[in-house]
């Protein structure tokens, strides 16, 4: 090592860009590279989401439609084949209640559960949930199980 090949440590020297708006000698004085007037020349400018250069934005051109029912009840659906799979994996034995479903991660503690009729159930279960479809209720009772509505 000698004076001809000295270099600063990697990452210790940062190449700063040209300092903008620092007098005429810099070559970037006056408008400081921002052009003349307009929104982008001002301080504090930030483009709004969906801004189209002053043209009427798409979300305002398209008409509003539809309706949201504020009293709608959302249910977390759980199918019979899911219950049968849990029985096969020996995660549930003879009763399926809300706490078991929350514990297994199939429903949140603030959600309402609806048992749906996809798949077939072979195990005799006592199932308690907030709602049941007609086909699910028949399927549970057909194998000798019990349905409890919370």
Residue pairs with C-beta under 8 A, 6 or more apart in sequence:
18 26
18 27
18 28
19 26
19 28
20 26
20 28
20 32
20 33
21 28
21 29
21 32
22 28
22 29
23 29
24 30
31 41
34 40
34 41
35 41
39 45
50 57
50 58
50 59
51 57
52 58
73 112
74 111
74 112
75 111
75 112
75 113
75 114
75 130
75 131
76 106
76 107
76 108
76 111
76 112
76 113
76 114
77 114
77 115
77 116
78 101
78 106
78 107
78 113
78 114
78 115
78 116
78 129
79 115
79 116
79 117
79 118
79 119
80 115
80 116
80 117
80 118
80 119
80 120
80 121
80 136
80 139
80 140
81 118
81 119
81 120
81 121
82 106
82 119
83 92
83 96
83 115
83 121
83 123
83 125
83 127
84 119
84 120
84 121
84 122
84 123
86 92
86 96
86 104
87 93
87 122
87 123
87 125
91 104
92 100
92 104
92 125
94 124
94 125
94 126
95 125
95 126
95 127
95 128
96 125
96 126
96 127
96 128
96 129
97 128
98 107
98 113
98 128
98 129
98 150
101 107
101 113
101 129
102 108
102 109
106 113
107 113
112 130
112 131
113 129
113 130
113 131
114 129
114 130
114 131
114 132
114 133
115 127
115 129
115 131
115 132
115 133
115 136
115 137
115 140
116 133
116 136
117 133
117 134
117 135
117 136
117 138
117 139
120 139
121 139
121 140
121 143
121 145
122 143
123 143
123 145
124 143
124 144
124 145
125 140
125 143
125 145
125 146
126 145
126 146
126 148
127 140
127 145
127 146
127 147
127 148
128 147
128 148
128 149
128 150
129 148
129 149
129 150
130 149
130 150
131 149
132 140
132 147
132 149
137 147
140 146
140 147
141 147
